[in-house]
Amino acid sequence: MIRHLLSGADLDADTATQILDTAAEMAAVAGREVKKLPALRGRTVVNLFYEDSTRTRISFEAAAKRLSADVINFSAKGSSVAKGESLKDTALTLQAMGADAVVVRHPASGAPHRLAAWVDGSVVNAGDGTHEHPTQALLDAYTMRARLGRLAGLSVAVVGDVLHSRVARSNVLLLSTLGAKVTLVGPPTLIPVDIAAALAPDTGVCYDLDAVLPSSDVVMMLRVQRERMNDSYFPSAREYARRYGLDGPRMGRLPEHAIVMHPGPMNRGMEITPEVADSPRSTIVEQVANGVSVRMAVLYLLLGGNNR
Ligand code: NCD
């Protein structure tokens, strides 16, 4: 097993499949009345969050606790980071406290990679800037496999603000490793030139959402990340929704079996309408539940659940 999980590219097909299979076993625990395993008793997991998060932070905390680890939650607000302490000094503090795993979310792309060089424990990237978010890609893959029975050969459209999306990057890497065919869809201003070829050679790019819907098994809608936009990438929210928003009539153009995903948080009415978000085809709530099982599997395997 790998020591750190920093990128979707850290996972070969066997390792990714092992994580997904382990997550399926972990999901069985979530169905029990006592949702706890002793696997990580005596181990310490630190959640180091320098950026806002609801789902991911709570999900990692629940995952570590269900494995009986001691969990320390650190948020930059209210810590010495507010006094200007560097990531390195924070890392050395965590090291001195004996963290076995550090789960880190940071606004700077690459921060988890730096951290991995400074601590002895495992580092899990919980989202770094616009770069990567590998556990989100794993939970997305898990959800697709659970709903559609396979990953190899699936056509997955990843739609919207690809430019700012770490979710899109990690998904392209992981899904292509697992044999799915990804097409990035959005306005040309929000799809970086050459991104597809740079991440995985057979990734497609299309600027017309209506053209890709009839042949998609999965449509993954991305949040328009206004907090990362310092430019106008499209004329107006209305125009964006008209061309790239998923509404009822558009959803009707998908094949019968196709599913609709979104990592959350959603801008309802912008990239997705409430009618679609709350429809039976939507896996949005399942994705959150699956996130806990997948993160349990990641922590368990990285911390040597089966080999240390
Ligand atoms: C995503 C993130 O923070 O990268 N959300 C998540 O982790 N569930 C996507 C987003 O913020 O749009």
Residues whose N, C-alpha, C, O or C-beta is under 5 A from the ligand:
A	BS01	NCD	R55 T56 G127 H133 V167 R223 P263 G264 P265
